[in-house]
Each structure stands twice: as C-alpha cells, then as structure tokens.
Amino acid sequence: MTQLKLYSHPISGNGYKVRLLLALLGLEYELVNVDLLAGENLTPAFKQLNPRGQVPVLADGDTVIWDSMAILVYLARRYGNGVWLPTDAVAEAQVMQWLAVSENELLYGLARARATLLLKRPFNLEQCQTEGRAGLAVMEQQLTGHEWLVAGRPTIADIACYPYVLLAPAGEISLEAYPHVRQWLARVEALPGWVPMTA
C-alpha cells in the first residue's frame, strides 16, 4: 500500500480536516508535525512540498497535494468510493458551495477570530466575529430540516466546515444561537472513526 504522509501542525484547523477524513476513511498515514512558530514551513525544503509555505500537505507516494480543500477532494475521490464526494453534478456542485463557505465566512470569520486571540494575529476581531456569525447563520438555515449539509449523508462538505465551527468559541463566538449547528456537530462526532483535534 502507498505510504501516506501528512505534514501538519497540532493547532491547525485545516490540518485537522485532513486528519479527520483520513480517520473516517480508515487510512493509515505518517504524521509529520511542522513547527510553524519556528518557521519550519518557510524553509526551502518545505517549500519544495508547498511553495505557499502552508500546512497541510499530503504526500501519497510521489503525488504531493497542498491546500486542505484540494486534499479533501483528492482523498475522497482516491479512497472514498464515491461516498464522501458525490459523483452526480448537482450534489458535487452543492459540496463545492459548502467548501466555498468553509474557505470564506468560516475561515475569514471563525478561524481568524480564533487566530486573533490565540496567536495574536493582527486581524480585526469584531469584523471576523461578524463574518463568522454570518457563516453560522447560513449553516443554521441549511441544517434546519437537514441532518447533513449535502445529499442527506456526510460528505467532505461537513468535514471542511466542522473544525472551525467546533472551534468558534475560541474566537469568542458563541454557538448558543445555532441549535441545529450544535446538533450537527454532535452527529459529526458520532461518525465511526471520528477523532478529536487533540488526538
């Protein structure tokens, strides 16, 4: 079997998305922790893997994929048997819509609010919280009457959105006003193979 190797960092929500999908797929892999605080992601050796100098990066034999969204799509297509990324055009497009939410409102809102407080990043906390709440409202609307974001079953749409929603309180964004989102978090955590971020 091809050796999978994941380059990540323990507090990276984007890295956790990939670790979670790997666990749900039952795939074995080698985890390489990249010390972001020491600048290991900016070394020439790491930039050979990802010229953007970011985690996560997945190596699957000679294939190297960077960016968490690209990695989720790759793993779902390569190892997911059509389960985690639907093959029909409409459902696939709907998954992509939620990947866009994860890379916009959830990243610029929830993730950056957390980064402002946890890592002292120079983002506007109030603006990030406003954007994050807008993303949560969109999710709450979708999850009212639906157990999952797309196709009536878990897909990489759920995996992409889950980490930064889970971590929203670390950005001082309460989930109290989003009961369907909270129920969805519990459903994700009940999936066979689910692993916590700190695992």
N, C-alpha and C positions, 0 to 999 in steps of 0.2 A: 504493500500500500504506500502511496505517495506520502512523504512526510510533510505535514502542515506545520508552519511556524508562524506565530503571531507576535509581532512587535507592538507593544502597547505600554501603558502606564496605569498603575492601580487606580488613580482617581479620574481617569479619562472616561467620560460617559460614552463617547464614540467607540472607545476600545471595548467597553462593557457590552455594547450592542453586539459586537462580533463574538465576544466570548460567550454571550448568552445563546446566540444562534448556533455556534459550534456545539454547545452543550445540548441544546434541544435536538440537534441532528445526530447526537451521539458520536461525534468525531473526536478522535484523539489528536492532540497537537502539542507542540512545544511552545511555551510562553516565554518570550524574551522581554523583560521589563527595561524600557528605555528611560533613563534618568533625565527628565525634561528640565529639572531645576539645575542640573549640571551641564545642560546644553548638549547632551549626547545626540539629540535629534538634529543638531546643526553641524555635526561632523561630516567630513567628506564621505566617510564610509556609510553613514546612514543616508546621506543624500544620494548615494548610488541606488538605494532602495526607493526613496521617495524624494524627488527634487524639491518638493514643497517643505520638507523638514518637519513633517507632522506624523503623529500616530493616529490610528493604527495602520499597520502594513501587514499584509498576508503574503507569505511565500508558500506556494503549492508546487513543490518540485522546482522547476525552472520558471514557473509563472509567478510573477510578483504583481500584486494588486494593491494600490493605495487608495484611500478615502473609504470611510465606513460604509457609505451608501453603495459604492461600487463593490465592496467586499461582500455585503449582504446579498446583492444581486448575483454575484458570482457563486457564492456558496449555495444559494437557493437553486440556481439553475444547474450547478455541477453535481450537487449532492442531495437536493431536496425532493427529487422525484415529482416535481410539479406541485407539491403541496404548499410550499412557503411562498411561491411566486406563481400565481395563476398563469396559464398559457393562453386563455382567450383574451381578445383585445380589450374588451371593456373592463374586465376585472384587473388586468395588468395595468391599464391606464389609471384605474382607481387607486391601485397600490402606489403608483408613481405620484399621484396627487398627495398622498399622505407622506411619502418620502420628502416631497417639497415642503410640507408643513414642518416636518422634523428638522429641515435644513434652514427654515426661515423663522417662523414665530417661536418654535421651541428652542432653536439654537440661539438666535439673537435675543430672545426673551429669557426663557428659563435658564439656559446654560450660562449665558453671560451674566445674569443676576447672581448666580452661584459663584462664577469666577470673580466677580467684583468683590464679593465678601470673603471667599475662601482663599483666593490667590492674589487679592489686591489689584486686580486688573483695572485699567482706567476707563471703564465703561460708565455710562450714565445709569445708575441703579434704578431710578424711578422710571426712566424710559424703557429699560429692559423688563421691569416688572409689568408695565403696561402692555408691552408686546407679548409677554408670556401669558398674561391673563387672556388676551385676545385669542391666542392659540388654544388655551384650555377651554374657552367658550365654544370654539369650533368643534373641538373634540367632544365636549359635553353634548352638543346638539346631535352629533353623529351617533354617539353611544346611547342616546335616549331611544330605546327600541331596538338597538343592535348590540349584540354581545361583543362583536369584533368590528374593527374599522372597515374591513372589506370582505366580501364573499362569504359572510357567515361563518368564518373559521379564522384561526390565527394565521397571519401572513407576516412577511417582513415589514409590512406597514406598522403592525403592532410592535415589532421588535425595534424598529427605528425610533418610534415615538416614546417607548416605555422608559428608558433610563432618565432622561431629563425631566419627564413628568414626575417620576418617582422622587427625583432629587429637588423638585421645586421648592420644598420648604427650606432647603439650604440657601436659597436665594430670597428668603423671607416672602415667599408666595404661598399662601395657604391654599390647600385643596378642599377646604370645608364647603365651599360653594359649588363644588362639582361632584355630586354624589355618584353619577354614572361613571365618571372617570375613576373614582376611587374603587368602585366595584370592578371595573375593567382591570385596574392594577392587580386586584386580588385574583382575577381569572388568569392573568399572565403568570402570576406567582404559583398558580396551581398546575401549570403545564408540566407534564412529565419531563424531567431533565433540567428544570429551571435551576439556576444557580444565582446566589446573591452577588452583588457587586464586589463584596469584600472577599469572595472565595478565591 
